[in-house]
Amino acid sequence: MFFKEKISNFNNQNKEWIAEHRKDIIIFSLIFLISSLSFGLGYLVNRESNHAPIIIEKCSDTALSY
């Protein structure tokens, strides 16, 4: 019985906390969803536009003399 009472009390406290902070939870969820979607779309767009890699060649000694 002790554990059932603890679990029941815990569930009631969580329900009260969620009811009190409902607006904050919704705002956080929307911000998380929008940022995740924007990151995912940006990643997909970047994968489609494949650019040629930049190749850096070693500079010769004659090119450094003025």
PDBQT receptor file of N, H, CA, C and O in Angstrom, charges set to zero:
ATOM      1  N   MET A   1       0.812  -1.209   0.000  1.00  0.00    +0.000 N 
ATOM      2  CA  MET A   1       0.000   0.000   0.000  1.00  0.00    +0.000 C 
ATOM      3  C   MET A   1       0.850   1.266   0.000  1.00  0.00    +0.000 C 
ATOM      4  O   MET A   1       0.458   2.289  -0.561  1.00  0.00    +0.000 OA
ATOM      5  N   PHE A   2       1.999   1.185   0.626  1.00  0.00    +0.000 N 
ATOM      6  H   PHE A   2       2.317   0.354   1.081  1.00  0.00    +0.000 HD
ATOM      7  CA  PHE A   2       2.838   2.367   0.748  1.00  0.00    +0.000 C 
ATOM      8  C   PHE A   2       3.259   2.889  -0.628  1.00  0.00    +0.000 C 
ATOM      9  O   PHE A   2       3.222   4.093  -0.882  1.00  0.00    +0.000 OA
ATOM     10  N   PHE A   3       3.658   1.972  -1.510  1.00  0.00    +0.000 N 
ATOM     11  H   PHE A   3       3.687   0.994  -1.304  1.00  0.00    +0.000 HD
ATOM     12  CA  PHE A   3       4.112   2.394  -2.830  1.00  0.00    +0.000 C 
ATOM     13  C   PHE A   3       2.966   2.932  -3.680  1.00  0.00    +0.000 C 
ATOM     14  O   PHE A   3       3.158   3.879  -4.442  1.00  0.00    +0.000 OA
ATOM     15  N   LYS A   4       1.790   2.348  -3.561  1.00  0.00    +0.000 N 
ATOM     16  H   LYS A   4       1.635   1.579  -2.942  1.00  0.00    +0.000 HD
ATOM     17  CA  LYS A   4       0.636   2.843  -4.315  1.00  0.00    +0.000 C 
ATOM     18  C   LYS A   4       0.281   4.260  -3.888  1.00  0.00    +0.000 C 
ATOM     19  O   LYS A   4      -0.075   5.089  -4.726  1.00  0.00    +0.000 OA
ATOM     20  N   GLU A   5       0.375   4.545  -2.598  1.00  0.00    +0.000 N 
ATOM     21  H   GLU A   5       0.665   3.871  -1.917  1.00  0.00    +0.000 HD
ATOM     22  CA  GLU A   5       0.098   5.903  -2.108  1.00  0.00    +0.000 C 
ATOM     23  C   GLU A   5       1.151   6.885  -2.604  1.00  0.00    +0.000 C 
ATOM     24  O   GLU A   5       0.824   8.007  -2.990  1.00  0.00    +0.000 OA
ATOM     25  N   LYS A   6       2.414   6.468  -2.593  1.00  0.00    +0.000 N 
ATOM     26  H   LYS A   6       2.680   5.557  -2.279  1.00  0.00    +0.000 HD
ATOM     27  CA  LYS A   6       3.493   7.329  -3.089  1.00  0.00    +0.000 C 
ATOM     28  C   LYS A   6       3.304   7.644  -4.566  1.00  0.00    +0.000 C 
ATOM     29  O   LYS A   6       3.433   8.794  -4.986  1.00  0.00    +0.000 OA
ATOM     30  N   ILE A   7       2.999   6.619  -5.350  1.00  0.00    +0.000 N 
ATOM     31  H   ILE A   7       2.894   5.685  -5.009  1.00  0.00    +0.000 HD
ATOM     32  CA  ILE A   7       2.802   6.816  -6.782  1.00  0.00    +0.000 C 
ATOM     33  C   ILE A   7       1.593   7.702  -7.038  1.00  0.00    +0.000 C 
ATOM     34  O   ILE A   7       1.647   8.576  -7.903  1.00  0.00    +0.000 OA
ATOM     35  N   SER A   8       0.522   7.499  -6.319  1.00  0.00    +0.000 N 
ATOM     36  H   SER A   8       0.478   6.789  -5.616  1.00  0.00    +0.000 HD
ATOM     37  CA  SER A   8      -0.667   8.325  -6.477  1.00  0.00    +0.000 C 
ATOM     38  C   SER A   8      -0.371   9.782  -6.126  1.00  0.00    +0.000 C 
ATOM     39  O   SER A   8      -0.795  10.691  -6.838  1.00  0.00    +0.000 OA
ATOM     40  N   ASN A   9       0.348  10.003  -5.043  1.00  0.00    +0.000 N 
ATOM     41  H   ASN A   9       0.693   9.264  -4.464  1.00  0.00    +0.000 HD
ATOM     42  CA  ASN A   9       0.720  11.354  -4.627  1.00  0.00    +0.000 C 
ATOM     43  C   ASN A   9       1.638  11.997  -5.670  1.00  0.00    +0.000 C 
ATOM     44  O   ASN A   9       1.487  13.177  -5.985  1.00  0.00    +0.000 OA
ATOM     45  N   PHE A  10       2.582  11.228  -6.202  1.00  0.00    +0.000 N 
ATOM     46  H   PHE A  10       2.705  10.269  -5.947  1.00  0.00    +0.000 HD
ATOM     47  CA  PHE A  10       3.504  11.737  -7.221  1.00  0.00    +0.000 C 
ATOM     48  C   PHE A  10       2.753  12.140  -8.480  1.00  0.00    +0.000 C 
ATOM     49  O   PHE A  10       3.033  13.188  -9.061  1.00  0.00    +0.000 OA
ATOM     50  N   ASN A  11       1.795  11.312  -8.906  1.00  0.00    +0.000 N 
ATOM     51  H   ASN A  11       1.567  10.460  -8.434  1.00  0.00    +0.000 HD
ATOM     52  CA  ASN A  11       1.004  11.622 -10.097  1.00  0.00    +0.000 C 
ATOM     53  C   ASN A  11       0.174  12.886  -9.901  1.00  0.00    +0.000 C 
ATOM     54  O   ASN A  11       0.069  13.702 -10.816  1.00  0.00    +0.000 OA
ATOM     55  N   ASN A  12      -0.406  13.054  -8.739  1.00  0.00    +0.000 N 
ATOM     56  H   ASN A  12      -0.321  12.391  -7.995  1.00  0.00    +0.000 HD
ATOM     57  CA  ASN A  12      -1.201  14.253  -8.465  1.00  0.00    +0.000 C 
ATOM     58  C   ASN A  12      -0.332  15.512  -8.481  1.00  0.00    +0.000 C 
ATOM     59  O   ASN A  12      -0.751  16.553  -8.987  1.00  0.00    +0.000 OA
ATOM     60  N   GLN A  13       0.869  15.417  -7.930  1.00  0.00    +0.000 N 
ATOM     61  H   GLN A  13       1.209  14.571  -7.519  1.00  0.00    +0.000 HD
ATOM     62  CA  GLN A  13       1.776  16.569  -7.928  1.00  0.00    +0.000 C 
ATOM     63  C   GLN A  13       2.190  16.916  -9.354  1.00  0.00    +0.000 C 
ATOM     64  O   GLN A  13       2.269  18.093  -9.706  1.00  0.00    +0.000 OA
ATOM     65  N   ASN A  14       2.453  15.908 -10.171  1.00  0.00    +0.000 N 
ATOM     66  H   ASN A  14       2.389  14.952  -9.885  1.00  0.00    +0.000 HD
ATOM     67  CA  ASN A  14       2.838  16.166 -11.562  1.00  0.00    +0.000 C 
ATOM     68  C   ASN A  14       1.699  16.811 -12.339  1.00  0.00    +0.000 C 
ATOM     69  O   ASN A  14       1.930  17.720 -13.136  1.00  0.00    +0.000 OA
ATOM     70  N   LYS A  15       0.488  16.354 -12.117  1.00  0.00    +0.000 N 
ATOM     71  H   LYS A  15       0.300  15.615 -11.469  1.00  0.00    +0.000 HD
ATOM     72  CA  LYS A  15      -0.660  16.935 -12.811  1.00  0.00    +0.000 C 
ATOM     73  C   LYS A  15      -0.841  18.397 -12.425  1.00  0.00    +0.000 C 
ATOM     74  O   LYS A  15      -1.155  19.229 -13.276  1.00  0.00    +0.000 OA
ATOM     75  N   GLU A  16      -0.645  18.709 -11.162  1.00  0.00    +0.000 N 
ATOM     76  H   GLU A  16      -0.390  18.033 -10.471  1.00  0.00    +0.000 HD
ATOM     77  CA  GLU A  16      -0.763  20.093 -10.708  1.00  0.00    +0.000 C 
ATOM     78  C   GLU A  16       0.338  20.952 -11.312  1.00  0.00    +0.000 C 
ATOM     79  O   GLU A  16       0.091  22.075 -11.752  1.00  0.00    +0.000 OA
ATOM     80  N   TRP A  17       1.558  20.417 -11.330  1.00  0.00    +0.000 N 
ATOM     81  H   TRP A  17       1.759  19.505 -10.973  1.00  0.00    +0.000 HD
ATOM     82  CA  TRP A  17       2.683  21.183 -11.882  1.00  0.00    +0.000 C 
ATOM     83  C   TRP A  17       2.474  21.442 -13.369  1.00  0.00    +0.000 C 
ATOM     84  O   TRP A  17       2.726  22.546 -13.852  1.00  0.00    +0.000 OA
ATOM     85  N   ILE A  18       2.014  20.429 -14.093  1.00  0.00    +0.000 N 
ATOM     86  H   ILE A  18       1.809  19.532 -13.702  1.00  0.00    +0.000 HD
ATOM     87  CA  ILE A  18       1.768  20.587 -15.529  1.00  0.00    +0.000 C 
ATOM     88  C   ILE A  18       0.650  21.602 -15.765  1.00  0.00    +0.000 C 
ATOM     89  O   ILE A  18       0.738  22.405 -16.693  1.00  0.00    +0.000 OA
ATOM     90  N   ALA A  19      -0.379  21.579 -14.954  1.00  0.00    +0.000 N 
ATOM     91  H   ALA A  19      -0.450  20.927 -14.200  1.00  0.00    +0.000 HD
ATOM     92  CA  ALA A  19      -1.477  22.536 -15.116  1.00  0.00    +0.000 C 
ATOM     93  C   ALA A  19      -0.992  23.963 -14.848  1.00  0.00    +0.000 C 
ATOM     94  O   ALA A  19      -1.425  24.899 -15.519  1.00  0.00    +0.000 OA
ATOM     95  N   GLU A  20      -0.102  24.131 -13.878  1.00  0.00    +0.000 N 
ATOM     96  H   GLU A  20       0.250  23.370 -13.332  1.00  0.00    +0.000 HD
ATOM     97  CA  GLU A  20       0.406  25.466 -13.562  1.00  0.00    +0.000 C 
ATOM     98  C   GLU A  20       1.332  25.999 -14.650  1.00  0.00    +0.000 C 
ATOM     99  O   GLU A  20       1.339  27.201 -14.914  1.00  0.00    +0.000 OA
ATOM    100  N   HIS A  21       2.103  25.137 -15.278  1.00  0.00    +0.000 N 
ATOM    101  H   HIS A  21       2.097  24.160 -15.064  1.00  0.00    +0.000 HD
ATOM    102  CA  HIS A  21       3.118  25.562 -16.246  1.00  0.00    +0.000 C 
ATOM    103  C   HIS A  21       2.752  25.190 -17.678  1.00  0.00    +0.000 C 
ATOM    104  O   HIS A  21       3.633  25.026 -18.521  1.00  0.00    +0.000 OA
ATOM    105  N   ARG A  22       1.481  25.059 -17.952  1.00  0.00    +0.000 N 
ATOM    106  H   ARG A  22       0.765  25.193 -17.268  1.00  0.00    +0.000 HD
ATOM    107  CA  ARG A  22       1.029  24.627 -19.279  1.00  0.00    +0.000 C 
ATOM    108  C   ARG A  22       1.498  25.584 -20.381  1.00  0.00    +0.000 C 
ATOM    109  O   ARG A  22       1.966  25.135 -21.427  1.00  0.00    +0.000 OA
ATOM    110  N   LYS A  23       1.380  26.882 -20.159  1.00  0.00    +0.000 N 
ATOM    111  H   LYS A  23       1.000  27.247 -19.309  1.00  0.00    +0.000 HD
ATOM    112  CA  LYS A  23       1.768  27.871 -21.169  1.00  0.00    +0.000 C 
ATOM    113  C   LYS A  23       3.273  27.788 -21.456  1.00  0.00    +0.000 C 
ATOM    114  O   LYS A  23       3.685  27.840 -22.614  1.00  0.00    +0.000 OA
ATOM    115  N   ASP A  24       4.090  27.659 -20.407  1.00  0.00    +0.000 N 
ATOM    116  H   ASP A  24       3.755  27.617 -19.466  1.00  0.00    +0.000 HD
ATOM    117  CA  ASP A  24       5.539  27.566 -20.591  1.00  0.00    +0.000 C 
ATOM    118  C   ASP A  24       5.919  26.293 -21.344  1.00  0.00    +0.000 C 
ATOM    119  O   ASP A  24       6.824  26.311 -22.178  1.00  0.00    +0.000 OA
ATOM    120  N   ILE A  25       5.239  25.198 -21.054  1.00  0.00    +0.000 N 
ATOM    121  H   ILE A  25       4.504  25.183 -20.377  1.00  0.00    +0.000 HD
ATOM    122  CA  ILE A  25       5.529  23.930 -21.722  1.00  0.00    +0.000 C 
ATOM    123  C   ILE A  25       5.196  24.032 -23.206  1.00  0.00    +0.000 C 
ATOM    124  O   ILE A  25       5.948  23.538 -24.045  1.00  0.00    +0.000 OA
ATOM    125  N   ILE A  26       4.085  24.663 -23.531  1.00  0.00    +0.000 N 
ATOM    126  H   ILE A  26       3.474  25.065 -22.849  1.00  0.00    +0.000 HD
ATOM    127  CA  ILE A  26       3.686  24.816 -24.936  1.00  0.00    +0.000 C 
ATOM    128  C   ILE A  26       4.668  25.708 -25.676  1.00  0.00    +0.000 C 
ATOM    129  O   ILE A  26       5.049  25.397 -26.805  1.00  0.00    +0.000 OA
ATOM    130  N   ILE A  27       5.086  26.810 -25.064  1.00  0.00    +0.000 N 
ATOM    131  H   ILE A  27       4.776  27.062 -24.147  1.00  0.00    +0.000 HD
ATOM    132  CA  ILE A  27       6.045  27.715 -25.707  1.00  0.00    +0.000 C 
ATOM    133  C   ILE A  27       7.373  27.004 -25.942  1.00  0.00    +0.000 C 
ATOM    134  O   ILE A  27       7.949  27.103 -27.025  1.00  0.00    +0.000 OA
ATOM    135  N   PHE A  28       7.859  26.287 -24.927  1.00  0.00    +0.000 N 
ATOM    136  H   PHE A  28       7.391  26.207 -24.047  1.00  0.00    +0.000 HD
ATOM    137  CA  PHE A  28       9.115  25.551 -25.084  1.00  0.00    +0.000 C 
ATOM    138  C   PHE A  28       8.999  24.506 -26.185  1.00  0.00    +0.000 C 
ATOM    139  O   PHE A  28       9.921  24.342 -26.984  1.00  0.00    +0.000 OA
ATOM    140  N   SER A  29       7.882  23.805 -26.231  1.00  0.00    +0.000 N 
ATOM    141  H   SER A  29       7.133  23.939 -25.582  1.00  0.00    +0.000 HD
ATOM    142  CA  SER A  29       7.684  22.771 -27.252  1.00  0.00    +0.000 C 
ATOM    143  C   SER A  29       7.667  23.376 -28.651  1.00  0.00    +0.000 C 
ATOM    144  O   SER A  29       8.247  22.809 -29.577  1.00  0.00    +0.000 OA
ATOM    145  N   LEU A  30       7.010  24.514 -28.813  1.00  0.00    +0.000 N 
ATOM    146  H   LEU A  30       6.539  24.974 -28.061  1.00  0.00    +0.000 HD
ATOM    147  CA  LEU A  30       6.983  25.183 -30.119  1.00  0.00    +0.000 C 
ATOM    148  C   LEU A  30       8.370  25.649 -30.541  1.00  0.00    +0.000 C 
ATOM    149  O   LEU A  30       8.764  25.466 -31.693  1.00  0.00    +0.000 OA
ATOM    150  N   ILE A  31       9.104  26.245 -29.624  1.00  0.00    +0.000 N 
ATOM    151  H   ILE A  31       8.784  26.395 -28.688  1.00  0.00    +0.000 HD
ATOM    152  CA  ILE A  31      10.459  26.707 -29.947  1.00  0.00    +0.000 C 
ATOM    153  C   ILE A  31      11.338  25.518 -30.327  1.00  0.00    +0.000 C 
ATOM    154  O   ILE A  31      12.090  25.591 -31.299  1.00  0.00    +0.000 OA
ATOM    155  N   PHE A  32      11.252  24.426 -29.571  1.00  0.00    +0.000 N 
ATOM    156  H   PHE A  32      10.642  24.367 -28.781  1.00  0.00    +0.000 HD
ATOM    157  CA  PHE A  32      12.045  23.235 -29.876  1.00  0.00    +0.000 C 
ATOM    158  C   PHE A  32      11.666  22.660 -31.238  1.00  0.00    +0.000 C 
ATOM    159  O   PHE A  32      12.543  22.271 -32.010  1.00  0.00    +0.000 OA
ATOM    160  N   LEU A  33      10.387  22.602 -31.537  1.00  0.00    +0.000 N 
ATOM    161  H   LEU A  33       9.674  22.917 -30.910  1.00  0.00    +0.000 HD
ATOM    162  CA  LEU A  33       9.918  22.050 -32.807  1.00  0.00    +0.000 C 
ATOM    163  C   LEU A  33      10.382  22.908 -33.981  1.00  0.00    +0.000 C 
ATOM    164  O   LEU A  33      10.875  22.381 -34.978  1.00  0.00    +0.000 OA
ATOM    165  N   ILE A  34      10.228  24.211 -33.869  1.00  0.00    +0.000 N 
ATOM    166  H   ILE A  34       9.827  24.639 -33.059  1.00  0.00    +0.000 HD
ATOM    167  CA  ILE A  34      10.613  25.115 -34.953  1.00  0.00    +0.000 C 
ATOM    168  C   ILE A  34      12.121  25.083 -35.184  1.00  0.00    +0.000 C 
ATOM    169  O   ILE A  34      12.572  25.053 -36.328  1.00  0.00    +0.000 OA
ATOM    170  N   SER A  35      12.907  25.091 -34.097  1.00  0.00    +0.000 N 
ATOM    171  H   SER A  35      12.541  25.116 -33.167  1.00  0.00    +0.000 HD
ATOM    172  CA  SER A  35      14.359  25.050 -34.269  1.00  0.00    +0.000 C 
ATOM    173  C   SER A  35      14.817  23.720 -34.850  1.00  0.00    +0.000 C 
ATOM    174  O   SER A  35      15.750  23.689 -35.653  1.00  0.00    +0.000 OA
ATOM    175  N   SER A  36      14.188  22.635 -34.464  1.00  0.00    +0.000 N 
ATOM    176  H   SER A  36      13.430  22.659 -33.811  1.00  0.00    +0.000 HD
ATOM    177  CA  SER A  36      14.540  21.321 -35.023  1.00  0.00    +0.000 C 
ATOM    178  C   SER A  36      14.206  21.253 -36.511  1.00  0.00    +0.000 C 
ATOM    179  O   SER A  36      14.992  20.743 -37.309  1.00  0.00    +0.000 OA
ATOM    180  N   LEU A  37      13.050  21.764 -36.872  1.00  0.00    +0.000 N 
ATOM    181  H   LEU A  37      12.411  22.179 -36.223  1.00  0.00    +0.000 HD
ATOM    182  CA  LEU A  37      12.664  21.771 -38.286  1.00  0.00    +0.000 C 
ATOM    183  C   LEU A  37      13.596  22.647 -39.120  1.00  0.00    +0.000 C 
ATOM    184  O   LEU A  37      13.978  22.257 -40.223  1.00  0.00    +0.000 OA
ATOM    185  N   SER A  38      13.966  23.815 -38.615  1.00  0.00    +0.000 N 
ATOM    186  H   SER A  38      13.656  24.131 -37.718  1.00  0.00    +0.000 HD
ATOM    187  CA  SER A  38      14.846  24.696 -39.375  1.00  0.00    +0.000 C 
ATOM    188  C   SER A  38      16.232  24.079 -39.525  1.00  0.00    +0.000 C 
ATOM    189  O   SER A  38      16.850  24.199 -40.583  1.00  0.00    +0.000 OA
ATOM    190  N   PHE A  39      16.724  23.422 -38.480  1.00  0.00    +0.000 N 
ATOM    191  H   PHE A  39      16.222  23.325 -37.621  1.00  0.00    +0.000 HD
ATOM    192  CA  PHE A  39      18.015  22.742 -38.591  1.00  0.00    +0.000 C 
ATOM    193  C   PHE A  39      17.941  21.611 -39.613  1.00  0.00    +0.000 C 
ATOM    194  O   PHE A  39      18.840  21.468 -40.442  1.00  0.00    +0.000 OA
ATOM    195  N   GLY A  40      16.890  20.815 -39.561  1.00  0.00    +0.000 N 
ATOM    196  H   GLY A  40      16.160  20.932 -38.888  1.00  0.00    +0.000 HD
ATOM    197  CA  GLY A  40      16.744  19.701 -40.492  1.00  0.00    +0.000 C 
ATOM    198  C   GLY A  40      16.618  20.162 -41.925  1.00  0.00    +0.000 C 
ATOM    199  O   GLY A  40      17.233  19.578 -42.818  1.00  0.00    +0.000 OA
ATOM    200  N   LEU A  41      15.829  21.200 -42.166  1.00  0.00    +0.000 N 
ATOM    201  H   LEU A  41      15.329  21.674 -41.441  1.00  0.00    +0.000 HD
ATOM    202  CA  LEU A  41      15.679  21.720 -43.531  1.00  0.00    +0.000 C 
ATOM    203  C   LEU A  41      16.991  22.299 -44.041  1.00  0.00    +0.000 C 
ATOM    204  O   LEU A  41      17.351  22.091 -45.199  1.00  0.00    +0.000 OA
ATOM    205  N   GLY A  42      17.706  23.021 -43.189  1.00  0.00    +0.000 N 
ATOM    206  H   GLY A  42      17.413  23.190 -42.248  1.00  0.00    +0.000 HD
ATOM    207  CA  GLY A  42      19.001  23.567 -43.581  1.00  0.00    +0.000 C 
ATOM    208  C   GLY A  42      19.993  22.470 -43.913  1.00  0.00    +0.000 C 
ATOM    209  O   GLY A  42      20.767  22.592 -44.861  1.00  0.00    +0.000 OA
ATOM    210  N   TYR A  43      19.972  21.410 -43.142  1.00  0.00    +0.000 N 
ATOM    211  H   TYR A  43      19.342  21.310 -42.372  1.00  0.00    +0.000 HD
ATOM    212  CA  TYR A  43      20.867  20.284 -43.403  1.00  0.00    +0.000 C 
ATOM    213  C   TYR A  43      20.534  19.618 -44.734  1.00  0.00    +0.000 C 
ATOM    214  O   TYR A  43      21.432  19.280 -45.505  1.00  0.00    +0.000 OA
ATOM    215  N   LEU A  44      19.241  19.431 -45.004  1.00  0.00    +0.000 N 
ATOM    216  H   LEU A  44      18.511  19.705 -44.378  1.00  0.00    +0.000 HD
ATOM    217  CA  LEU A  44      18.838  18.811 -46.265  1.00  0.00    +0.000 C 
ATOM    218  C   LEU A  44      19.171  19.681 -47.468  1.00  0.00    +0.000 C 
ATOM    219  O   LEU A  44      19.614  19.166 -48.494  1.00  0.00    +0.000 OA
ATOM    220  N   VAL A  45      18.968  20.978 -47.364  1.00  0.00    +0.000 N 
ATOM    221  H   VAL A  45      18.608  21.397 -46.530  1.00  0.00    +0.000 HD
ATOM    222  CA  VAL A  45      19.266  21.883 -48.470  1.00  0.00    +0.000 C 
ATOM    223  C   VAL A  45      20.765  21.892 -48.740  1.00  0.00    +0.000 C 
ATOM    224  O   VAL A  45      21.181  21.913 -49.898  1.00  0.00    +0.000 OA
ATOM    225  N   ASN A  46      21.572  21.876 -47.703  1.00  0.00    +0.000 N 
ATOM    226  H   ASN A  46      21.234  21.859 -46.762  1.00  0.00    +0.000 HD
ATOM    227  CA  ASN A  46      23.019  21.896 -47.880  1.00  0.00    +0.000 C 
ATOM    228  C   ASN A  46      23.508  20.604 -48.528  1.00  0.00    +0.000 C 
ATOM    229  O   ASN A  46      24.454  20.638 -49.314  1.00  0.00    +0.000 OA
ATOM    230  N   ARG A  47      22.894  19.481 -48.221  1.00  0.00    +0.000 N 
ATOM    231  H   ARG A  47      22.125  19.454 -47.582  1.00  0.00    +0.000 HD
ATOM    232  CA  ARG A  47      23.310  18.205 -48.814  1.00  0.00    +0.000 C 
ATOM    233  C   ARG A  47      23.024  18.180 -50.304  1.00  0.00    +0.000 C 
ATOM    234  O   ARG A  47      23.746  17.531 -51.061  1.00  0.00    +0.000 OA
ATOM    235  N   GLU A  48      21.984  18.876 -50.738  1.00  0.00    +0.000 N 
ATOM    236  H   GLU A  48      21.397  19.404 -50.123  1.00  0.00    +0.000 HD
ATOM    237  CA  GLU A  48      21.624  18.869 -52.153  1.00  0.00    +0.000 C 
ATOM    238  C   GLU A  48      22.551  19.739 -52.987  1.00  0.00    +0.000 C 
ATOM    239  O   GLU A  48      22.786  19.443 -54.159  1.00  0.00    +0.000 OA
ATOM    240  N   SER A  49      23.070  20.786 -52.416  1.00  0.00    +0.000 N 
ATOM    241  H   SER A  49      22.880  21.026 -51.464  1.00  0.00    +0.000 HD
ATOM    242  CA  SER A  49      23.934  21.683 -53.180  1.00  0.00    +0.000 C 
ATOM    243  C   SER A  49      25.395  21.317 -52.916  1.00  0.00    +0.000 C 
ATOM    244  O   SER A  49      26.048  21.883 -52.040  1.00  0.00    +0.000 OA
ATOM    245  N   ASN A  50      25.882  20.370 -53.686  1.00  0.00    +0.000 N 
ATOM    246  H   ASN A  50      25.352  19.910 -54.398  1.00  0.00    +0.000 HD
ATOM    247  CA  ASN A  50      27.266  19.922 -53.537  1.00  0.00    +0.000 C 
ATOM    248  C   ASN A  50      28.184  20.857 -54.316  1.00  0.00    +0.000 C 
ATOM    249  O   ASN A  50      28.058  20.996 -55.532  1.00  0.00    +0.000 OA
ATOM    250  N   HIS A  51      29.088  21.480 -53.619  1.00  0.00    +0.000 N 
ATOM    251  H   HIS A  51      29.191  21.366 -52.631  1.00  0.00    +0.000 HD
ATOM    252  CA  HIS A  51      30.054  22.366 -54.246  1.00  0.00    +0.000 C 
ATOM    253  C   HIS A  51      31.372  21.622 -54.377  1.00  0.00    +0.000 C 
ATOM    254  O   HIS A  51      31.646  20.682 -53.630  1.00  0.00    +0.000 OA
ATOM    255  N   ALA A  52      32.179  22.050 -55.329  1.00  0.00    +0.000 N 
ATOM    256  H   ALA A  52      31.957  22.813 -55.936  1.00  0.00    +0.000 HD
ATOM    257  CA  ALA A  52      33.496  21.458 -55.487  1.00  0.00    +0.000 C 
ATOM    258  C   ALA A  52      34.345  21.818 -54.271  1.00  0.00    +0.000 C 
ATOM    259  O   ALA A  52      34.273  22.945 -53.781  1.00  0.00    +0.000 OA
ATOM    260  N   PRO A  53      35.138  20.885 -53.785  1.00  0.00    +0.000 N 
ATOM    261  CA  PRO A  53      35.959  21.184 -52.612  1.00  0.00    +0.000 C 
ATOM    262  C   PRO A  53      37.050  22.198 -52.930  1.00  0.00    +0.000 C 
ATOM    263  O   PRO A  53      37.527  22.281 -54.062  1.00  0.00    +0.000 OA
ATOM    264  N   ILE A  54      37.431  22.952 -51.937  1.00  0.00    +0.000 N 
ATOM    265  H   ILE A  54      37.044  22.884 -51.017  1.00  0.00    +0.000 HD
ATOM    266  CA  ILE A  54      38.507  23.926 -52.088  1.00  0.00    +0.000 C 
ATOM    267  C   ILE A  54      39.828  23.178 -51.951  1.00  0.00    +0.000 C 
ATOM    268  O   ILE A  54      40.046  22.457 -50.977  1.00  0.00    +0.000 OA
ATOM    269  N   ILE A  55      40.705  23.358 -52.934  1.00  0.00    +0.000 N 
ATOM    270  H   ILE A  55      40.528  23.944 -53.724  1.00  0.00    +0.000 HD
ATOM    271  CA  ILE A  55      42.004  22.693 -52.919  1.00  0.00    +0.000 C 
ATOM    272  C   ILE A  55      43.082  23.741 -52.693  1.00  0.00    +0.000 C 
ATOM    273  O   ILE A  55      43.201  24.690 -53.469  1.00  0.00    +0.000 OA
ATOM    274  N   ILE A  56      43.849  23.578 -51.657  1.00  0.00    +0.000 N 
ATOM    275  H   ILE A  56      43.752  22.807 -51.027  1.00  0.00    +0.000 HD
ATOM    276  CA  ILE A  56      44.938  24.509 -51.341  1.00  0.00    +0.000 C 
ATOM    277  C   ILE A  56      46.242  23.847 -51.754  1.00  0.00    +0.000 C 
ATOM    278  O   ILE A  56      46.600  22.778 -51.259  1.00  0.00    +0.000 OA
ATOM    279  N   GLU A  57      46.941  24.499 -52.663  1.00  0.00    +0.000 N 
ATOM    280  H   GLU A  57      46.651  25.367 -53.065  1.00  0.00    +0.000 HD
ATOM    281  CA  GLU A  57      48.211  23.955 -53.147  1.00  0.00    +0.000 C 
ATOM    282  C   GLU A  57      49.361  24.659 -52.466  1.00  0.00    +0.000 C 
ATOM    283  O   GLU A  57      49.260  25.822 -52.076  1.00  0.00    +0.000 OA
ATOM    284  N   LYS A  58      50.445  23.942 -52.332  1.00  0.00    +0.000 N 
ATOM    285  H   LYS A  58      50.527  22.997 -52.648  1.00  0.00    +0.000 HD
ATOM    286  CA  LYS A  58      51.629  24.511 -51.705  1.00  0.00    +0.000 C 
ATOM    287  C   LYS A  58      52.205  25.578 -52.633  1.00  0.00    +0.000 C 
ATOM    288  O   LYS A  58      52.336  25.371 -53.839  1.00  0.00    +0.000 OA
ATOM    289  N   CYS A  59      52.545  26.716 -52.047  1.00  0.00    +0.000 N 
ATOM    290  H   CYS A  59      52.439  26.884 -51.066  1.00  0.00    +0.000 HD
ATOM    291  CA  CYS A  59      53.056  27.840 -52.807  1.00  0.00    +0.000 C 
ATOM    292  C   CYS A  59      54.561  27.644 -53.034  1.00  0.00    +0.000 C 
ATOM    293  O   CYS A  59      55.282  27.233 -52.125  1.00  0.00    +0.000 OA
ATOM    294  N   SER A  60      55.025  27.939 -54.240  1.00  0.00    +0.000 N 
ATOM    295  H   SER A  60      54.440  28.274 -54.979  1.00  0.00    +0.000 HD
ATOM    296  CA  SER A  60      56.454  27.790 -54.545  1.00  0.00    +0.000 C 
ATOM    297  C   SER A  60      57.245  28.976 -53.988  1.00  0.00    +0.000 C 
ATOM    298  O   SER A  60      56.681  30.024 -53.675  1.00  0.00    +0.000 OA
ATOM    299  N   ASP A  61      58.544  28.789 -53.874  1.00  0.00    +0.000 N 
ATOM    300  H   ASP A  61      59.002  27.937 -54.129  1.00  0.00    +0.000 HD
ATOM    301  CA  ASP A  61      59.409  29.844 -53.341  1.00  0.00    +0.000 C 
ATOM    302  C   ASP A  61      59.508  31.044 -54.288  1.00  0.00    +0.000 C 
ATOM    303  O   ASP A  61      59.692  32.169 -53.825  1.00  0.00    +0.000 OA
ATOM    304  N   THR A  62      59.392  30.833 -55.582  1.00  0.00    +0.000 N 
ATOM    305  H   THR A  62      59.243  29.919 -55.959  1.00  0.00    +0.000 HD
ATOM    306  CA  THR A  62      59.506  31.942 -56.538  1.00  0.00    +0.000 C 
ATOM    307  C   THR A  62      58.293  32.855 -56.482  1.00  0.00    +0.000 C 
ATOM    308  O   THR A  62      58.390  34.031 -56.832  1.00  0.00    +0.000 OA
ATOM    309  N   ALA A  63      57.181  32.347 -56.057  1.00  0.00    +0.000 N 
ATOM    310  H   ALA A  63      57.101  31.392 -55.773  1.00  0.00    +0.000 HD
ATOM    311  CA  ALA A  63      55.975  33.169 -55.987  1.00  0.00    +0.000 C 
ATOM    312  C   ALA A  63      56.048  34.108 -54.777  1.00  0.00    +0.000 C 
ATOM    313  O   ALA A  63      55.357  35.126 -54.753  1.00  0.00    +0.000 OA
ATOM    314  N   LEU A  64      56.867  33.785 -53.778  1.00  0.00    +0.000 N 
ATOM    315  H   LEU A  64      57.427  32.958 -53.797  1.00  0.00    +0.000 HD
ATOM    316  CA  LEU A  64      56.963  34.608 -52.589  1.00  0.00    +0.000 C 
ATOM    317  C   LEU A  64      57.912  35.785 -52.773  1.00  0.00    +0.000 C 
ATOM    318  O   LEU A  64      57.815  36.762 -52.031  1.00  0.00    +0.000 OA
ATOM    319  N   SER A  65      58.810  35.724 -53.721  1.00  0.00    +0.000 N 
ATOM    320  H   SER A  65      58.888  34.930 -54.324  1.00  0.00    +0.000 HD
ATOM    321  CA  SER A  65      59.783  36.817 -53.910  1.00  0.00    +0.000 C 
ATOM    322  C   SER A  65      59.106  37.967 -54.650  1.00  0.00    +0.000 C 
ATOM    323  O   SER A  65      58.299  37.750 -55.554  1.00  0.00    +0.000 OA
ATOM    324  N   TYR A  66      59.438  39.169 -54.262  1.00  0.00    +0.000 N 
ATOM    325  H   TYR A  66      60.093  39.346 -53.528  1.00  0.00    +0.000 HD
ATOM    326  CA  TYR A  66      58.831  40.354 -54.866  1.00  0.00    +0.000 C 
ATOM    327  C   TYR A  66      59.759  41.030 -55.809  1.00  0.00    +0.000 C 
ATOM    328  O   TYR A  66      59.402  42.046 -56.405  1.00  0.00    +0.000 OA
TER     329      TYR A  66
